[in-house]
Amino acid sequence: GKEWPLVYIIGRQKAASTSLAQMMFDTRLFCRPHNPNGTTGRTVFHHADGNADCRRTKGECKEIFFHRPDNWARGTDWYLAHFGHDPHCPPPGEAPPGHLPLQRYVDATPDTFLLPAALPHFKEMLANPAAPEGWRAALRYILVLREPLAAELSWHNHIVHRSRRGARGNRAFNPKRAVGSFDSKMRKEFRNLKDGRGWPYLGVLEKWLQVIDRRQLLVLNYHNLIRDNAGTLRALGEFLGVGAEPAWISAAGRPLVHKNARESFKKFDMEEVDQALCRRIAVSQRTEHAGLYALLAHHRAVGEAPPMEPAFGTFPEPCVPSTPEASKHPLLTSFRGNP
């Protein structure tokens, strides 16, 4: 029969999803998707901008973007064809009570949480009569949330790096223009926030919890993951049923590797952003964030969250304080070089 993924890293983008997925694959306790065309190098699924996502040499990947309209139209058989080909995957077998089955395939598509089309698609998948017995109950979802402005700046750096790489030999790269484009994007986002759109973590999470079981969803704070790497990874291992495995214990004891690090590439930092705009956006998000913190704390208090889920805490303030101590700002000391 077909293999169905058991672990979903659903988001968010630029919150260490690549690093977490690679760590999981490196333990050989989890299985990665593969290009159905094997090692031919031909790619069959793409980012929205047309760049192939699979590694062309081995056909390995972490994210399939099944919930984007063009891929969803290909159907479930096309999606499931990405699983079941990892040569390092442990063989199928019976799992101890409370543990995932041994074929632990992972789909780490990080835009899933915030992609509007993903939730109805997930609802349809969960109702699929062809799903293997016990699959729904065995599913595990991982959601890592990052302070939105920091995440958007990290995504902007990612796009700028790709544009800069593509610009070599074609046109001069203008870093000031790139910073300006981020400010322009944030002004647009601020207008969206005032219109009730933007980064509604709380509202989106509430909608997801109408479809999936909260006890199967581990919600992590990206900033806590950076501050307490080992403790967060231990909780993740326990949630996934592999916390006592020697390979996981070893991996959790090492710093999480930044898999998307770019050498010889200057990232734009929060101090280069229009600070007045930054503060306006941050203030507009405080009520939304307070509701998110309260909901997650309530889930833990009444036992609705997985028992090992760490306290979420709060996001750090994103903007640079207008004081001589600005260089010690938490996002400036922890943001550079992190996943």
C-alpha positions in Angstrom: 0.0 0.0 0.0 0.9 3.7 -0.2 2.8 5.4 2.6 1.0 8.4 4.1 2.9 11.1 5.9 2.6 11.0 9.7 4.4 14.2 10.7 3.5 17.7 9.3 5.6 20.7 10.0 3.0 23.2 9.0 4.8 26.5 9.7 5.6 29.1 9.8 8.1 30.1 7.1 11.4 31.3 8.3 10.9 29.7 11.7 13.5 26.9 11.5 11.3 24.4 9.6 14.2 23.4 7.3 16.6 23.0 10.2 14.1 21.0 12.2 13.3 18.7 9.3 16.9 18.1 8.5 17.7 17.3 12.1 14.8 14.8 12.1 16.0 13.2 8.8 19.6 13.0 10.1 18.6 10.9 13.0 17.3 8.2 10.6 14.2 8.0 12.8 12.1 9.9 10.2 11.7 9.6 6.5 11.9 12.2 3.9 9.8 12.7 0.7 11.4 12.1 -2.7 10.8 13.3 -6.2 8.7 10.5 -7.8 11.0 10.7 -10.8 13.8 9.3 -8.7 17.4 10.5 -9.5 16.7 11.7 -13.0 16.9 15.3 -11.9 13.5 16.1 -13.5 11.4 18.0 -11.1 7.7 17.7 -10.7 6.7 20.3 -8.2 7.7 23.9 -7.8 7.6 27.0 -5.6 5.1 29.6 -6.7 7.9 31.6 -8.4 8.8 28.5 -10.6 12.0 27.5 -8.7 12.1 23.7 -8.3 12.1 22.7 -4.6 13.5 19.1 -4.9 17.2 18.5 -4.7 17.8 17.6 -8.3 20.8 15.3 -7.7 19.0 12.8 -5.4 15.4 13.8 -5.8 15.1 14.4 -2.0 13.0 17.2 -0.6 11.2 18.3 2.6 8.2 20.3 1.2 5.7 19.4 -1.5 3.3 22.3 -1.5 0.4 20.0 -2.1 -2.1 22.5 -0.9 -1.3 25.0 -3.6 -3.9 24.9 -6.3 -1.8 23.6 -9.2 -0.5 20.7 -7.1 -3.8 20.0 -5.4 -5.4 19.5 -8.8 -2.9 16.7 -9.4 -4.7 14.6 -6.8 -3.9 12.5 -3.8 -2.1 9.7 -5.7 0.4 12.3 -7.0 1.0 13.6 -3.5 1.4 10.1 -2.0 3.9 9.2 -4.7 6.4 11.4 -2.9 6.5 9.0 0.1 7.7 5.4 0.5 11.1 5.9 -1.3 13.5 6.8 1.4 16.2 4.1 1.5 17.1 5.1 5.1 13.6 4.8 6.4 13.1 2.2 9.2 11.1 -0.8 7.9 7.4 -1.0 8.6 6.4 -2.7 11.8 4.4 -2.5 15.0 5.1 0.5 17.2 4.9 0.4 21.0 1.7 1.9 22.5 1.8 5.7 22.3 4.4 5.8 19.6 4.2 6.5 15.9 4.4 3.6 13.5 8.0 3.0 12.2 7.4 4.5 8.8 7.5 8.1 9.9 7.3 10.1 6.7 7.5 13.9 7.1 6.0 16.7 5.0 7.6 20.0 6.1 5.8 22.5 3.9 6.1 25.7 6.1 3.6 27.9 4.4 0.8 25.4 5.2 -0.4 27.1 8.4 -1.0 30.6 6.8 -2.0 29.4 3.3 -5.8 29.9 3.2 -6.4 26.9 0.8 -4.5 24.5 3.1 -7.1 24.1 5.8 -10.0 23.0 3.7 -7.6 20.7 1.8 -6.5 19.1 5.1 -10.1 18.7 6.1 -10.8 16.8 2.9 -7.6 14.7 3.3 -8.6 13.7 6.9 -12.0 12.5 5.5 -10.4 10.5 2.7 -11.8 6.9 3.0 -8.6 5.5 1.4 -6.5 6.6 4.4 -5.0 3.7 6.3 -6.6 2.6 9.5 -5.2 4.5 12.5 -3.6 7.2 10.3 -5.6 10.1 11.6 -5.0 9.2 15.3 -1.3 8.8 14.7 -0.8 12.2 12.9 1.5 14.8 14.6 1.6 18.4 13.6 4.4 20.8 14.5 3.8 24.6 14.4 6.6 27.0 15.1 5.6 30.7 15.4 8.0 33.6 15.1 7.5 37.3 15.9 5.9 38.4 12.5 8.2 41.3 11.7 11.3 39.3 12.3 9.9 36.4 10.2 9.0 38.8 7.4 12.5 40.4 7.5 14.1 36.9 7.4 11.9 36.0 4.4 12.8 39.2 2.7 16.5 38.4 3.2 15.8 35.0 1.6 14.2 36.5 -1.4 16.9 39.2 -1.7 19.6 36.6 -1.6 17.9 34.7 -4.4 17.4 37.9 -6.4 21.0 38.9 -5.8 22.3 35.5 -7.0 20.1 35.7 -10.1 21.3 39.3 -10.7 24.9 38.5 -11.1 26.1 39.4 -14.6 22.7 41.0 -15.4 22.3 44.1 -13.3 23.8 45.8 -10.3 22.3 44.9 -6.9 21.2 47.9 -4.9 21.0 47.1 -1.2 19.3 50.4 -0.3 16.6 49.6 -2.8 16.2 46.2 -1.2 15.7 47.7 2.2 13.3 50.2 0.8 11.3 47.4 -0.8 10.9 45.8 2.6 9.7 49.1 4.1 7.2 49.4 1.3 6.0 45.9 1.8 5.5 46.5 5.5 3.5 49.7 4.8 1.2 47.6 2.7 1.0 45.0 5.5 0.2 47.7 8.0 -2.7 48.8 5.9 -3.9 45.1 5.8 -3.5 44.8 9.6 -5.8 47.8 10.0 -8.3 46.1 7.7 -8.3 43.0 9.8 -5.8 41.1 7.6 -2.1 40.5 7.9 -0.6 38.0 10.4 -3.6 36.7 12.4 -1.9 33.9 14.2 -4.7 33.7 16.7 -7.5 33.6 14.2 -5.8 31.1 11.9 -4.9 28.8 14.9 -8.6 28.8 16.1 -9.7 27.7 12.6 -7.1 24.9 12.5 -8.3 23.7 15.8 -11.8 23.2 14.3 -10.2 20.6 12.0 -7.4 18.9 14.0 -7.0 17.6 17.5 -5.1 20.0 19.7 -3.4 17.1 21.5 -1.8 16.2 18.1 -0.5 19.7 17.6 2.7 21.0 19.3 3.0 24.8 19.2 6.5 26.1 19.7 7.9 29.7 20.1 10.8 30.1 17.6 12.5 32.5 20.0 12.4 29.9 22.8 13.7 27.3 20.4 16.8 29.5 19.9 17.2 30.3 23.6 16.6 26.8 24.9 17.5 24.6 21.9 18.1 21.4 24.0 14.9 21.7 26.1 12.7 22.4 23.2 14.1 19.5 21.1 13.6 17.1 24.1 10.0 18.2 24.2 9.7 17.7 20.5 11.2 14.2 20.7 8.8 13.2 23.5 5.9 14.5 21.4 7.0 12.4 18.4 7.5 9.3 20.5 11.3 9.2 19.9 12.6 11.1 23.0 14.3 8.0 24.4 15.9 7.0 21.2 19.8 7.4 21.4 19.9 9.1 18.0 17.4 11.7 19.1 19.1 12.2 22.5 22.4 12.8 20.7 20.8 15.2 18.1 18.9 17.1 20.8 22.1 17.7 22.7 23.7 19.7 19.8 22.8 23.2 18.5 20.3 23.2 15.7 22.2 23.8 12.5 21.1 26.8 10.4 20.4 25.0 7.1 19.6 28.1 5.1 22.7 30.1 6.1 24.3 32.0 3.3 28.0 32.7 3.4 29.2 36.1 2.0 25.7 37.5 2.1 24.9 40.6 4.2 21.5 40.2 5.8 19.4 43.3 6.5 18.9 43.8 10.2 15.9 45.2 12.1 17.9 48.4 12.8 17.8 49.2 9.1 14.0 49.1 8.9 11.9 52.3 9.2 11.6 52.2 13.0 8.5 54.5 13.2 6.7 52.0 10.9 8.1 49.1 12.9 6.6 50.5 16.1 3.2 51.2 14.5 3.0 47.6 13.3 4.2 46.2 16.6 1.6 48.2 18.5 -1.1 47.0 16.1 -0.3 43.4 16.9 -0.2 43.5 20.7 -3.9 42.7 21.2 -3.7 39.8 18.7 -0.5 38.4 20.4 -2.0 38.8 23.8 -5.0 36.7 22.7 -2.6 34.0 21.3 -0.6 33.9 24.5 -3.8 33.5 26.6 -5.2 30.8 24.4 -2.0 28.7 24.4 -1.7 29.1 28.2 -5.3 28.1 28.6 -4.7 24.9 26.5 -1.8 23.9 28.8 -3.7 24.8 32.0 -6.7 22.6 31.2 -4.8 19.8 29.5 -5.9 20.3 26.0 -2.3 20.8 24.7 0.2 17.9 24.5 1.5 17.5 28.1 5.1 18.0 27.0 4.4 21.3 25.2 6.7 24.0 26.6 5.2 27.3 27.9 4.9 29.5 24.8 5.7 32.8 26.7 5.8 35.9 24.5 7.5 37.2 21.4 10.3 39.7 21.9 9.7 43.3 20.9 10.8 43.5 17.2 11.8 47.2 17.0 15.1 48.7 18.0 14.9 50.8 21.2 15.9 54.4 20.8 18.5 54.1 23.6 22.3 53.6 23.8 21.5 50.0 24.6 19.9 49.3 21.2 22.8 47.0 20.2 21.7 44.6 22.9 18.2 44.3 21.5 17.1 40.7 21.7 16.3 40.3 18.0 19.7 41.8 17.1 21.6 39.5 19.3 19.6 36.3 18.5 18.5 37.0 14.9 21.8 37.0 13.1 22.9 33.6 12.0 19.9 31.7 13.4 17.7 29.3 11.5 
